[in-house]
Amino acid sequence: MSGSAQTAEQPFPKVRIYGVPFSKMSMRQTVDYLTRAIESREPHQVVTANPIMVMAALDDPAYLRMMQGADLIVPDGTGVVWAANYVGQPVAERVPGYDLIHELMKTGGPKGWKVFLLGASPEVIEAAADRIRTLYPDVQLVGVRDGYFKDAQDEEVIAQIRAAGPDILLVGRAASNQEPWIAKYKEKLGVPVMMGVGGSFDVLSGKLKRAPIIFQKLRLEWFYRLLQEPWRYKRMLELPKFAVKVMRDKDNVTK
C-alpha cells in the first residue's frame, strides 16, 4: 500500500502483538500519514512502542487499553519487528521514534509546522531545542518546557500548549506516565500529532550518544544504551522474556 493512498482517517495495515496494534507502514508511509493528520487538525496520539511496553501492557489492563486507544503505534523496538516476522505478519520496517522525529522535522520545515517540546530536565530540553533549531531552522519551535511538573500543574501545562497552538507535541517523560498522560489529555490538548519520545531528548541534547550504525544493524541499540545507562538493566530483562514468550506462544501472539 502506498503512502499516497492513505489519509489520517483511513485504516492502515496492522499486526496485533498481544493485543497491541502495531502499524505495518514504512517510515515514508508513516510520515505521509502524520502529514495528513496535521492537515486534518484532529488530535492523534502516536506511540513509539517496544517489547518492554508490550510486556507492561500484558501486566496492566489499563495500560493495554490506553495503547489500544492510540491512533498510531509504530514498531520502535527491534524485538517488535522480529516478533511480527516470527508470527508471519511482518511490518515494512522498524520505525524508530528518534528517526521519526527527524523525518517529521525535515518534512515540517518547508511547511512551517509548529513544534512544542515537553519533557526531560530544563538543561536537556533546552539543549535539544537548540539542536532542532540548528538542524531545522525552518521549523517553528513555539514552546519548550521541562517534564518536571506535578499532577496539580497539568492544567497549567495544557493551557501553555494550547496557547502555543503546535502542530506537533513531542513528550519525553518517564515511561510509566508518558503515554498515559497524552492519552488522558488528548482531546484537551487538541494537537494534531502528539508523540511520546522517551529518551530521544537525551540523544538530541548530546547527553547520550545514538548507537553507532554497526549496533543498529546488529539490532543491539538496546545493549548500547545499557552500556551508557547500566541502571536500566532491570527494564532490559524484559527483552529476553518477551522473546521467549513469543516463541512459546507463536500461534496465539496475534490473537
N, C-alpha and C positions, 0 to 999 in steps of 0.2 A: 504494500500500500504506500503510495507516495505521500509526502508531506503536503503537497499542494491540494490533495483530495480531502484533507481533514480540516475541520473547523473546531473551535473550542467546544462547541455543543455536540458534535458528532462523536459516536463511540470510536474507540481505537482498540487495537488488539491487546489483550491482556493474558497473563497467566497467573492463576491464583496459587500461592505457595502458603499452605496452612491458613488459608482464608484471607491472606493479604494480596490484593490485586495489583500486580506489577505490570507496568506498561512494557510492551514488546517493541516500542518505537525506537528508532535510531536517534542519535544526538540531533541530527538535522531535522528529523520529523518532530522531535520534542521541542526544539526551538521554534519551528513553524507553528506548532500547536499553541505554545505560550504567546507567540506574537498575536495570534488570533484571540487569545484570551484577553490580552491587553486591549486589543481593538474592541472587544465586546464590552469592556468596562465592568464585567461581572466578576465578583471575587472568586478566586481559585486558590486552593491550598495545594502546594506541591511538597511531597515528601521524598527526600533522597534516602532510601532505606537500605539497610544491610542486614546480615543474618542476626546480629545482636538484637536489632529491633524486632525481627520476626520472632525470635525466642521470647522477647519481652511481651509481645502480643499473645503468645501461647500461654503465658503465665498470668496475664491480666486482661480479662474480658473487656474492660473499659478502654484499655489501650488498643485492643483489636478493633473495637467499634469505631474508635477515633480514626484508625488507619483506613478502615473500610469506608469512612465518610469523606476521605480526602479526594480531591478531584483528579490528582495525578500522583502516582508513586513510581519513581524511576529506580532501576536497579543500580544503586551506587556500589554496593559491595560485590567483589568478585565471586563470593560464595553464592550469591543470589543468581548470578549468571550461570555458574556451574550447576546449581540445583535445577534451574529451568531447563538446561540442556540435558541433564541426567534423567529427568522425567519425560523427555521427548517433546517439550514445548519451549524451544529456545527463544530468547529475546534477540533483537537485532544486534545489540552490542551493550557493553557496560556504559552507563551514563553517569559518570562521577559528578557529584554535586559541585566540586571545585571547578571542574571544566565547564559545567553548565553555567556557572556564574560568568565565566569569561566569554562564553558564546553569547549569552544574553547581553553582556556589555558591548560586545562587538556589533551585535545587531541593533542594539538600542541607541548607540551613539548617533548614527546618522538620522535616527527617527526622533531624537530629542527626548528619549524616555527619562522619566524622573525616578530616582532610586533613593530609598531610605535604608540605612544600616542600623540594626538594633542588636546589641549583644556584646559579649566579651567585656574586658576591663576597659576603663577610659583610655589607657595608653594604647592598648591593642586596637581598639576600634578606630581611634584617630589615625594610627599608622596604616590600618587597612584602607581607610578613606583616602589618605594621601596617595596610596599606591594606585587606587582606582582612578583618582584624578590625573595621575601621571600617565597611566596606560590608556585611559579612555577619556580624554579631555572634553569630548562632546556629550558625555553622559552627565545629566544634571543630578548632582547629589543634593537632595533637598532636605536631608536630615541625617544626623549621626548621633546615636545615643548608646551608652553602655548598657549592659544587661543586668547590672546590679541594682535592681529596683524590687520593692516588695509588692505583695499582692495588693496592698492598700493603695499603691500608686498606679495600678493598671489603668484606671480611667484617665489619669493624667497623661500616661504614655499614649493611650489610644487617641486622646484629643490632639496631642502633638503630631501624631502620624496623620490623622485626618486633615489637620490644618495644612500639612505639607503637600497632601494630595499626590503621593507617589504612584507610579505605575507598577513598581516592583518593591516589595519589602523583603529584605534578607534578615533572618533572625538566627543568631548564634548564641544559644543559651545551653544550660545543662540538658542532657539527653532526656531526662525524666519529665521536663516541663516545656521543652521547645515546641514540639508538635502539638501537645495538648493545649498550650497557650494560644497558638494560632487557631486551632480548631474552635476553642471556646469563644474567641472574639472575631472570628472570620467575618461575620456579617457586619459587626460594628466597625471593624477596620475598613471594610469595603475596598481593599486594594486588589486590583486585577490579578496580580501574581504575588503570593506570599509563600516564601520558601524557607524551611529550616536548613541551615548550612553547617551545623556542627562546628568543627574546628577550622573551617575554611578561613575565618578571620585571622586565626593564629598564623596560618600559612601566608595569607595576603600581607600581613603586617611584618613578616620576617621573623616572628617569634619561633616558628617551626619551619623546617625545610620540607618541601614536597619530595616525596620519594623519587630517587633517580629513575630514569627510564628503564633500566635493567630490572629494578624491583617491580615496576609497574607491569612490565612484560611477563615477569615470572609470577604475577599476581601475589606479590609479597609486600604490598604497600602497608598492610596491617602490621607486618613484622618491623618495617622501617619505623613506623610510628611508635611501636612498642619500645624500640631502641631509644627513641627520643623521650618517651613518657613511660618509663617502666612501671609507674604506679597504676597503669591501665591494665595490668596483666589479668586481674580478676574478670574484667569485662571480656578480654580476649579469649578467655577459656570457653566462652560460649561458641566460638567459631568451630572448634572440633566437635562440640556437642551437636551443633546444627548439622554438620556434615554426616555424622554417624546416624542421626535421626532421619535425615533424608534417605540415606541408603537403606535403613531398616524399613521405612515407610513408603518406599518408592511408588507403590500402586495407590497410595492414599494421600500423597503430598498435595495434589491439586484438587482434592475433594472438599 
